[in-house]
Amino acid sequence: MSDYKSHLDKANARLDSLYRVHRDLDEQIKKEFDNFSKDSIIKGLKRKKLGIKQQITDLESILEIVK
């Protein structure tokens, strides 16, 4: 396998992982909201989710460039 292909596969695997984390955070936020958790907990989760979304956007942009 070429080095390029290996890096591309790793980047795509990382992207899949980020999608899962983003989805899991969304579900956790909904559960915390339904349980009337403190706003600070929900805000922290939302902040983390936003950071993951930024990583997804950045990686998608890089992958689009190399295609």
C-alpha positions as CSV (number, residue, x, y, z in Angstrom):
1,M,0.0,0.0,0.0
2,S,1.4,3.4,-0.9
3,D,2.2,5.9,1.8
4,Y,-0.4,8.3,0.3
5,K,-3.1,5.6,0.5
6,S,-2.2,4.8,4.1
7,H,-2.4,8.4,5.2
8,L,-5.7,8.8,3.4
9,D,-7.2,5.7,5.0
10,K,-6.0,7.0,8.5
11,A,-7.6,10.4,7.8
12,N,-10.9,8.8,6.8
13,A,-10.9,6.6,9.9
14,R,-10.2,9.7,12.0
15,L,-13.2,11.4,10.3
16,D,-15.4,8.4,11.1
17,S,-14.3,8.5,14.7
18,L,-15.1,12.2,15.0
19,Y,-18.5,11.7,13.5
20,R,-19.2,9.0,16.2
21,V,-18.0,11.3,19.0
22,H,-20.1,14.2,17.7
23,R,-23.2,11.9,17.5
24,D,-22.6,10.5,21.0
25,L,-22.2,14.0,22.4
26,D,-25.5,15.1,20.8
27,E,-27.2,12.1,22.5
28,Q,-25.5,12.9,25.8
29,I,-26.6,16.6,25.6
30,K,-30.2,15.5,25.0
31,K,-30.1,13.1,28.0
32,E,-28.7,15.8,30.3
33,F,-31.3,18.3,29.0
34,D,-34.1,15.8,29.7
35,N,-32.7,15.2,33.2
36,F,-32.7,18.9,33.9
37,S,-29.0,19.0,34.4
38,K,-27.2,22.1,35.3
39,D,-26.7,24.6,32.5
40,S,-22.9,24.5,33.0
41,I,-22.8,20.8,32.3
42,I,-24.9,21.2,29.1
43,K,-22.8,24.2,28.0
44,G,-19.6,22.3,28.5
45,L,-20.9,19.4,26.4
46,K,-22.1,21.8,23.7
47,R,-18.6,23.5,23.7
48,K,-17.0,20.1,23.3
49,K,-19.4,19.2,20.5
50,L,-18.6,22.4,18.7
51,G,-14.9,21.7,19.0
52,I,-15.4,18.3,17.4
53,K,-17.5,19.8,14.7
54,Q,-14.6,22.2,13.9
55,Q,-12.2,19.3,13.7
56,I,-14.6,17.5,11.3
57,T,-14.9,20.6,9.1
58,D,-11.1,21.0,9.0
59,L,-10.5,17.4,8.2
60,E,-13.2,17.4,5.5
61,S,-11.6,20.4,3.9
62,I,-8.2,18.8,3.8
63,L,-9.6,15.6,2.4
64,E,-11.5,17.5,-0.3
65,I,-8.3,19.2,-1.3
66,V,-6.3,16.0,-1.7
67,K,-9.0,14.2,-3.8
